[in-house]
Amino acid sequence: MTSADSHCAAATAIATGLPAEAVPCVWVVASHRELGNEHGHPQPYTVMDEGGLRTLVSRGLQPVCFPRVPAGRLPLMLEHVQGVMLGGSATNVHPRHYAEEPVSEDMEFDPDREAVSLPLIRLCIERGVPLIGFCRGSHEINVAMGGSLHQRLQALGGGVVHWEDPEESLAQQYAERHEVGVVPGGELERITGCQRFAVSSLHSQGVKRLAPGLVAEAHADDGLVEAFRWHDAAQFAWGFQFHPEWGHQLHPRYGRIMEAFVDACWARLRATAAQAAAAARETA
């Protein structure tokens, strides 16, 4: 956020009854992994992707996390945030959520994450809370709303390589691997200002059937959906197969995508503050 942006945000916050230092909070949905501890023994950990966290902070937002929230408590916890982010993970959305069985015994799942993420996604749509998902996060959005996934893109063939080489460095894995075509006249073209650009690609699953209510905004050259949104443009709810949260400072299209999410979170904060101020005046 620039100095001018900071002054503007502060002025807006004061006008709506917010403290000048107020910033939107974004719920980063946690993953659950078994990692080695300091003695080399496997131990369960609750984790969040550092890349996504740093991006939120650099864009002036405050990441928060509420892991293992019971379904009945989700509405209460959602009141404390102005946005929700679902990052990537090495695990897969379990195919039981779209009425399929795993195609391979070596697939890794994270049922504790899905116990929170799937109902939370539906609640965000219902309540108009800004929502963004990357890679696995986009899969969760699609599945939560009734869509399905290709469990193994490698089995489909085609000319686009979507998955990373395990021998590559992290920087190489998150580098641009192929291009996507943006739907002409769509919302993503409006946000990014172009109809075609290169994206990162490190995934073995992808959208098979897009859920009702979701609209495709970009495709890879093999037809795979690379970006989609909720059909009502007034509700910021987007899924990206690629990773605009990585390299957003170097790649203008990524930066514009992230800034659109930032703007939606600020709008949510201002709107809820204005509603609270109006309610207070009525009861005064």
N, C-alpha and C positions, 0 to 999 in steps of 0.2 A: 504494500500500500504506500503511495506517495504521500509527501507532506500535505499536498492539496487535498488528497483523498481523506487524510486523517482529520484535517480541519473541517471538511464537509461532513464526515461521519460524526464528529463531535457536535457540530451545530445541529445536525438532524437529531442526535440523541437527546440534546437539551430540549429541543422543540417538542419531542414526544414524551418528555418526562423521564428519560433515561439518564443515568449518570454518564458523564462525558467519556469515561473509560470503558463503557459497556461494549462488549463485542459478542457476536453470535457464537454459540457453542454448538459443536458438531459431534454427534454420537458416532464414534468409530466402532463398528461391530467387531468384537474380538473373535479370534480363532483359538483353537485348543490343540496343542501339539505335545507329543512326548519327545523331550530333548534330553541330552546327556547333562547331568549336573557336574559339579567340580570334581567328583570322584569317579566320573565315567559311568554312573548308573543311570538308566532311563528314569525320567521323572516328568510328570505332567506339568505343563505350563499354560497359562493364558497369555496370548501374545497379540500385538497389533503391529501392522507393517510400518516400519520407521519412515519409509518414503512418503507414504500418505500423510503421516503425522507432520513431518517437516513441511510438506506442501501447505497444509492447512495453516500452520503457524506463520509461514512466510507470506501467506495471503491475508493475514490479519485475523484469522479465526482461532478459536480455542477448542482443540480436540478434547473430548471426554469419553469415558467408556463405562458402561454398566453391564458387566458380564453376568451371564446366567440369570437374567431377570425372568421370573415366572411370568407366564402369559398374562395372568390377571393384573400384573403390576406394570405392564408395558405402557398403557395409556398414561399413568401417573408419571413415569420416568420420561416419556416423550414430551411432556409439558416443560421440561427443564432445558430443552435444546431447540435450536432453530434449523437444524439440518441433520441428515444421517448419511454416513459414508460406509459403503461395503467394499473393502479392498480385495485384492487377490489372495490366493493361498494355494499350497501344493495339493490340498485335498479337493475332492469332487462333491458336488451336490448329489446326495443319494438318489438313485433312479426310482426308488419307491414313491417319491413325491410326484412322479409323472407316470406311475403305473407300469414300471419296467423293472427288470432284475439286472444286477450288475453283469456286464459282458465279460468281466475278468476278475479273478480272485485277488489280484494284486492291487486293486484300486483302493485308495485311502479315502476315508470319509470323516466328517466332523459333525455328528448329530447334535452335539451341544450348541454349536454355532447355529445350525438350522432351527433349533428349538426357539431361538431368539429372532433370527433374521427373517424367516418366512412370515410369521405373524406381524413383525415390525414393519415389513415392507407394505403389507396390506393396510396397516394402520396409517402409515405415512400417506398413502394414496387417499385414504378416507378423510384424513384431517388436513391435507394440503401442506404437509411438511416437506421441504426440499429434500430430494433423495438422489444419490448418485452411486453407481456401482461400476467397478472395474473388473474385467476378467471373471473370476469366480463370482464376484459381486453381481455382475450383470446376469450371470446364469441364475442366481438366486431370485433376482427380480422377475425374470421370465418364468421361472418355475412357480414362484409364489402366486403369480397372476394366472396360472393355468397353462403355461407352455411346456415344451419338452426340449431335450438336448440330444445332440449327437454325442454318444459316450466315448467314441474313439475316432477322431477325425482322420488319423493315420489310415484307418481301414477304408476310407472313402476314396482314396486316391486323389486325383486332381493335380493341377499345376501350381497351387499355392501351398507353401510350407508354413504352417501356422505355429509349429512347435519349435522350442529352442534345442540347441545341442548342449547336452550336459557338460561337455568339455569347454564350452565357452565361458569367458569371464562374465561377471554380472553386468558390466557395461555393454558387452557384446549381446547378451541376452535381451537387454532392454533397448537396444538400438532398433532403428526402423528396418523392418524385414520385408514388407511388401506395401503396396498402395491400396487405398480404398476409394471407391467412387461414392460421392455424396449425392443424395437425391436432389435433383434440380428443383429450386424453389422451396426447399424444405427448411426446417428450423436449424439444422446443423449447417447448412450453407449460409444462413443468416448469421450464425454465431461465428463461424470460422472464416467466412468471406471467400471460400473457394469450393470447387466441386470435386477436387481430387488431391489427396496428399498421402504421404508415407506414414506408416504407423508401426509401432512395436507389435510383436506377436510371439507369445510364449504360452501356448495353451494346447491341450489335446482334446478339449470339448468345445462345443459351440451350440448356438441356437439351431434347433431342428424345426420345431413348430413355434412360431411367435405367438405369445399369449393374446387372447382377446383384449382389446383396449390398448395394445402396444402398436406403435407405428415404426417401421424400419426407416432409418435415416442415412445409413451407409452400408455398403456391401464390399466384400473382397471380390476379386475378379472371378473366383470360383462360385460366387453367389452367396457365400456365408454372410449372415447379418453381422455387421461390425459395430453398429450403433443403433439404438432405438430409444423411443421416449413414450411416455404416457400420451394418449391421443389428445387430451386437453392441454394445450400449450400454456394455459394459465397455471398449471401444476408442474413445477420443475421436478421431473422424475425421469432420469436418464440411465441407460446402461451402455457401457462401452466395452467391447471385447479387447481393445487395446488399453494402454496405460498413460492417459494424459497427465496423471499425477506425477509421473517420472519424466524429467526433462522439460517441464512446463516453462522453465526460465529460458531455455534455449530454442524451443520450437513454438512459434507464434500461434499455431492452431491449437496446440495443447493449452497454452496460456489463456486463450480466449474461452476454451471450454471450462477451465477451472474458474475463470473470472465470472462466467455466467452463473456457476454454482454459488460463488461468493456473493454476487448480487442478489440471488434468490434468498440466501440466508439472511442478509441484511434487511431485505424487504419483509421477511417473516418477523424479524426482531422488531422493526418499526411498527408493523401492523399490530402485533400483540401488545406492544407498549401503548399504542394509541387506543386500543380497545380497553385496556386496563385503566387508562387515564379517563376515558369517557365514562366507564362504569363508576369510578371513584367520584366524578363530578355529580353523577345522578344520585348517588347515595349521600352526598355531602349536605 
